[in-house]
Amino acid sequence: MRSKQHVVGRGAPSRLRRPPPTGRQLTALLTEVGQAIATSLGAREIAQTVVDQAVRVIRADRCAIYFVDPDQTLLEPVVAVDVRDPVSVRDLFYAHPIPVGAQPLFGRLITSSEPVVVQDTFDDPLTTRDFFEFFNTRSTLSVPLRAVDGRLLGVLGFFWTDVPHKIVRDEVELAAFIAGQTAVALESARLRDDLRLERARLGSIVESMRDGIVVYDPDGRVAFINPLTSELLGLALPVVGQVDHQEARLPAAYTRFPLTFGYDRRAVFNRVLRRKEPATGLQAIVGSDPPRLLDVAYAPVLDGDGHVSSIVVSFRDVTDLRELERLKAVHEANLKLEAVITSTANGVVVYDDQARIVLANPAVHELYGLPNGAIVGLAASDFAALVAPCFANGDELAAAVQRVEEQDDSYTEELEIVRPRRRIIRRVVSPVKTRDGTPVGKVAVYHDVTRERAIDRQKDEFLSLASHELKTPLTSIKGYTQLLLPRAGQNGTPEREQRALRTIASQVDRMARLVGELLDLSRVDSGQLQIQIAPVDLTALVKRVIDQVELATTRHQFLVRAAGPVVVKGDADRLEQVFTNLIENAIKYSPGGGQVEIVVEKHPAEAHLLVRDSGIGIPQAQLPHLFTRFYRAQNVGSTISGLGLGLYISHELVRRHGGDLTVESCEGGGSTFQVILPVAGPPTVESTLPQRT
C-alpha cells in the first residue's frame, strides 16, 4: 500500500537534526555484524542485522539494502526497515525491484565507489520528483557495497521522509564505514556459502568416485578413506585415525584378503613426501577369489607454503575393466562439456581412442542433414559411410577418415560437401589427453567457411583486376615523366617545375611498387606466382640491391659481410625483390638513420642472408603475425607508409624457393631478418604455388 505523502515546497525548512550516534550505538552495530559473521549467518541475515542497527545509528527514517543483479541492470531489494511505518515498507520496497535506468542516481551508484548524497530528491539533477514522491522520500544517502576486488555487491541506502534532511559529513563517513563493514561481511558470507557448496560437491565426488581414496597425514596417520577403498582392499577394521607404518603387508586383522604390493610402500611414501612429486604406475594384488589387480597412485597435496600437508593414495580395480573404465571416464568428461558443446554454432564431434564417436552436437548433424543423435556411437568408418552421399570426392572423404584414425597430432583440413547444400568446411582435429599425457580420444571442430572463401575469391579478383587496371596508366605516366625530365633540364625549365616532375616520377615509382605488391598477392593467392630457376650469386645480388637503395638515403650506412660468391639455384628477380624489401624496410623502420648490416654466409647445404638494423623494432607479441597479409606492427604509426604485404610476399617467395624467412626483434632494439635458402635450389621445380586455403 502506498504510504501517506507529505509534499513540501522548495523553501520548506529541513527537520531538526538529531543528536549524533553515541559510541555505544556504534559498538552495538559492530557487535551485531561481528556476531553475524562469527555465527556463519547467510547474506540475508547479515543484511537484516545491518539495517536494523544502522537505521538507528544514522538516525534515518528508513534503511534498505539492495543487491545488484549479474547484469547490473536491476537493484533487487533484500531487506528494509522503516522506523516510522514498519508495515508499509514491505509493499514499498520488496514489491518494487528498481531498474538502474529508472533514475540517474542509480546509474551513478553502479559506477561510483563513494557515497552519493541527495539533500532534496525534489530538487536534484540525479533524481526526479515523481519517482521519489511516490516513495515519500525527500533525502537519500546511498553507499555502494563493493568487495575487496572492486565488484559491486549492492547498495546500502538511508532515506528521510516528509521533509528534506540536511545530511552532514559525520553521517556520510559513518555510513561509508558501515557499508565497508557490511561489504566485508556479505563477501565473507558468500565465500562461506561457496566453500560449503564446494566441500559438499567435493565430498560427493569423492564418495562416488570409481577409485578408492586414502588420505594420509605426513606422519602416516589415515585422515580419510572413502567406502570404495574398504571394498577394494577388503578392509575389516576402521582405519581412520590409525597410523600406517607403510609395511610391505598390512596386518592380517586389517583385511579379509591377502594384499600384495608390487612396490616398496615405505620407500614410495617417503619419496613422495620428500620430492613433493606424484608416483604412478604402481600395482597391488588383492588375494580375493578371483584375485583383483589394482592400479595405485600417490599424489602430494601442498599447502600455501609449499609443504606437503597430506598424501592422497588412489586405488583402481583394473582386473577386467581397464578399457571400460577408461572409456567411461572419457564419457563422463564429455557429459560435463555437453551443454556447452551443444549450444555452440560450430559442429563438434568427440571420438574416443578407438575412433568411435561419443559426442556430437546438433550443428554437425545439421551440416550433414541428419537427425540429432544419428552418429553418436558410430566408428569413424561407419560415420564416413553414412555421410558419403554428402561428398563429391570419395577420395577426399577416405583420406579424412584415415587421418582421424591414424594421425596423433593436431591438424586442420578443408572439406567440400555438396549435400544437403554446397559448403566448404574447415575441420580442426585435436587429440584429447589426460593430465599425465595419456591419449583418450580426439575432438573435431567443424567451421563453415563457405562465405569466407567466397569473399576471399571476390577480394582476390578485385585486387587482381584493380592492379591490372592501375598498371597501364601508371606506365604511361612514368613514360611521359621520363620523357619530360631531360627536356625540362635542357630547356631551362625553372627548378621548381623540375622538382615537381621528379616528385611525380618518385610517387609513380611508389605507386608502381604498391600495384606490384597487389599483383604478386593476387598471384600468390591464386597459385600463379612463377619463378625461373637458375644459378644466382647472392653476394653480387645483394651489392646490386644496395647500389640501388643507397641512392634514396643519406642517413644510413651499409655494411656488407661476405666471404665471397655464394651461389644458389633460384629466381634472381624474385630474390632481388625479397632482398630489396628487407633492406628498404631496414631503412624505413630506422627513421633516425644508422647502420644497416647485411651478412651473406655459405653453409654446407644452405645459404644464409641476414639483414640487421638498429631501428624501432617489433613488439614480441606481434612477431607471430608479421608474415600475414596486410599486417603491420602497432608501433609503426601513421608516418611510415605501406600496405603490410611486402613481408608476406617475401615469405611466400622464400618458401617457394624451398627456404625460410625468420625474424628476431624487440621493441626499440632493432630487427634481424634471416633468409635461409638451400644451396641445391627448391626441392621440386614447379611453376606455381599451391592455392591458399
Secondary structure as the mmCIF struct_conf table of DSSP 4:
data_model
#
loop_
_struct_conf.conf_type_id
_struct_conf.id
_struct_conf.beg_label_comp_id
_struct_conf.beg_label_asym_id
_struct_conf.beg_label_seq_id
_struct_conf.end_label_comp_id
_struct_conf.end_label_asym_id
_struct_conf.end_label_seq_id
HELX_LH_PP_P HELX_LH_PP_P1 ARG A 2 GLN A 5
TURN_TY1_P TURN_TY1_P1 ARG A 10 GLY A 11
HELX_LH_PP_P HELX_LH_PP_P2 ALA A 12 THR A 22
HELX_RH_AL_P HELX_RH_AL_P1 GLY A 23 ALA A 38
TURN_TY1_P TURN_TY1_P2 THR A 39 SER A 40
HELX_RH_AL_P HELX_RH_AL_P2 ALA A 43 VAL A 57
TURN_TY1_P TURN_TY1_P3 ILE A 58 ARG A 59
BEND BEND1 ASP A 61 ASP A 61
STRN STRN1 ARG A 62 VAL A 68
HELX_LH_PP_P HELX_LH_PP_P3 ASP A 69 ASP A 69
TURN_TY1_P TURN_TY1_P4 PRO A 70 ASP A 71
BEND BEND2 GLN A 72 GLN A 72
STRN STRN2 LEU A 74 ASP A 82
BEND BEND3 VAL A 83 ARG A 84
TURN_TY1_P TURN_TY1_P5 PRO A 86 VAL A 87
HELX_RH_AL_P HELX_RH_AL_P3 SER A 88 VAL A 89
HELX_RH_PI_P HELX_RH_PI_P1 ARG A 90 TYR A 94
TURN_TY1_P TURN_TY1_P6 ALA A 95 ALA A 95
STRN STRN3 ILE A 98 PRO A 99
HELX_RH_3T_P HELX_RH_3T_P1 VAL A 100 ALA A 102
HELX_RH_AL_P HELX_RH_AL_P4 PRO A 104 THR A 111
BEND BEND4 SER A 113 GLU A 114
STRN STRN4 VAL A 116 VAL A 118
BEND BEND5 GLN A 119 GLN A 119
TURN_TY1_P TURN_TY1_P7 THR A 121 PHE A 122
BEND BEND6 ASP A 123 ASP A 123
TURN_TY1_P TURN_TY1_P8 PRO A 125 LEU A 126
HELX_RH_AL_P HELX_RH_AL_P5 ARG A 129 PHE A 134
TURN_TY1_P TURN_TY1_P9 PHE A 135 ASN A 136
STRN STRN5 SER A 139 ARG A 146
TURN_TY1_P TURN_TY1_P10 VAL A 148 ASP A 149
BEND BEND7 GLY A 150 GLY A 150
STRN STRN6 LEU A 152 TRP A 160
BEND BEND8 ASP A 162 VAL A 163
HELX_RH_AL_P HELX_RH_AL_P6 ARG A 169 SER A 208
BEND BEND9 ARG A 210 ASP A 211
STRN STRN7 GLY A 212 TYR A 216
TURN_TY1_P TURN_TY1_P11 PRO A 218 ASP A 219
BEND BEND10 GLY A 220 GLY A 220
STRN STRN8 ARG A 221 ARG A 221
STRN STRN9 VAL A 222 ILE A 225
HELX_RH_AL_P HELX_RH_AL_P7 PRO A 227 LEU A 233
TURN_TY1_P TURN_TY1_P12 GLY A 234 GLY A 234
STRN STRN10 LEU A 235 LEU A 235
BEND BEND11 LEU A 237 LEU A 237
TURN_TY1_P TURN_TY1_P13 VAL A 240 GLY A 241
STRN STRN11 VAL A 243 VAL A 243
BEND BEND12 ALA A 248 ARG A 249
HELX_RH_3T_P HELX_RH_3T_P2 ALA A 252 TYR A 254
STRN STRN12 THR A 255 THR A 255
BEND BEND13 ARG A 256 PHE A 257
STRN STRN13 LEU A 259 PHE A 261
BEND BEND14 GLY A 262 TYR A 263
HELX_RH_AL_P HELX_RH_AL_P8 ARG A 265 ARG A 275
STRN STRN14 ALA A 279 VAL A 286
BEND BEND15 SER A 288 PRO A 290
STRN STRN15 ARG A 292 LEU A 302
TURN_TY1_P TURN_TY1_P14 GLY A 304 ASP A 305
BEND BEND16 GLY A 306 GLY A 306
STRN STRN16 VAL A 308 ASP A 317
TURN_TY1_P TURN_TY1_P15 THR A 319 LEU A 321
HELX_RH_AL_P HELX_RH_AL_P9 ARG A 322 SER A 343
BEND BEND17 ALA A 345 ASN A 346
STRN STRN17 GLY A 347 ASP A 352
TURN_TY1_P TURN_TY1_P16 ASP A 353 GLN A 354
BEND BEND18 ALA A 355 ALA A 355
STRN STRN18 ARG A 356 ARG A 356
STRN STRN19 ILE A 357 ALA A 360
HELX_RH_AL_P HELX_RH_AL_P10 PRO A 362 TYR A 368
TURN_TY1_P TURN_TY1_P17 GLY A 369 GLY A 369
TURN_TY1_P TURN_TY1_P18 ASN A 372 GLY A 373
BEND BEND19 ALA A 374 ILE A 375
TURN_TY1_P TURN_TY1_P19 VAL A 376 GLY A 377
STRN STRN20 ALA A 379 ALA A 379
HELX_RH_AL_P HELX_RH_AL_P11 ALA A 380 VAL A 387
HELX_RH_3T_P HELX_RH_3T_P3 ALA A 388 CYS A 390
STRN STRN21 PHE A 391 PHE A 391
BEND BEND20 ALA A 392 ALA A 392
HELX_RH_AL_P HELX_RH_AL_P12 GLY A 394 GLU A 406
BEND BEND21 ASP A 409 ASP A 409
STRN STRN22 TYR A 411 ILE A 417
BEND BEND22 ARG A 419 ARG A 421
STRN STRN23 ARG A 423 LYS A 433
TURN_TY1_P TURN_TY1_P20 ARG A 435 ASP A 436
BEND BEND23 GLY A 437 GLY A 437
STRN STRN24 PRO A 439 ASP A 448
HELX_RH_AL_P HELX_RH_AL_P13 THR A 450 GLN A 490
TURN_TY1_P TURN_TY1_P21 ASN A 491 GLY A 492
HELX_RH_AL_P HELX_RH_AL_P14 GLU A 495 SER A 526
TURN_TY1_P TURN_TY1_P22 GLY A 527 GLY A 527
STRN STRN25 ALA A 534 ASP A 537
HELX_RH_AL_P HELX_RH_AL_P15 LEU A 538 VAL A 549
HELX_RH_3T_P HELX_RH_3T_P4 GLU A 550 ALA A 552
BEND BEND24 THR A 554 ARG A 555
STRN STRN26 HIS A 556 ALA A 562
BEND BEND25 ALA A 563 GLY A 564
STRN STRN27 VAL A 567 GLY A 570
HELX_RH_AL_P HELX_RH_AL_P16 ALA A 572 LYS A 588
TURN_TY1_P TURN_TY1_P23 TYR A 589 TYR A 589
TURN_TY1_P TURN_TY1_P24 PRO A 591 GLY A 592
STRN STRN28 GLY A 594 LYS A 602
BEND BEND26 PRO A 604 ALA A 605
STRN STRN29 GLU A 606 ARG A 612
BEND BEND27 GLY A 615 ILE A 616
HELX_RH_3T_P HELX_RH_3T_P5 GLN A 620 HIS A 625
TURN_TY1_P TURN_TY1_P25 LEU A 626 PHE A 627
BEND BEND28 THR A 628 THR A 628
TURN_TY1_P TURN_TY1_P26 ARG A 629 PHE A 630
TURN_TY1_P TURN_TY1_P27 GLN A 634 ASN A 635
BEND BEND29 VAL A 636 VAL A 636
BEND BEND30 SER A 638 ILE A 640
BEND BEND31 GLY A 644 GLY A 644
HELX_RH_AL_P HELX_RH_AL_P17 GLY A 646 ARG A 656
TURN_TY1_P TURN_TY1_P28 HIS A 657 GLY A 658
STRN STRN30 ASP A 660 SER A 665
TURN_TY1_P TURN_TY1_P29 GLU A 667 GLY A 668
BEND BEND32 GLY A 669 GLY A 669
STRN STRN31 SER A 671 PRO A 678
TURN_TY1_P TURN_TY1_P30 VAL A 679 ALA A 680
BEND BEND33 PRO A 683 THR A 684
BEND BEND34 SER A 687 THR A 688
HELX_LH_PP_P HELX_LH_PP_P4 LEU A 689 ARG A 692
#
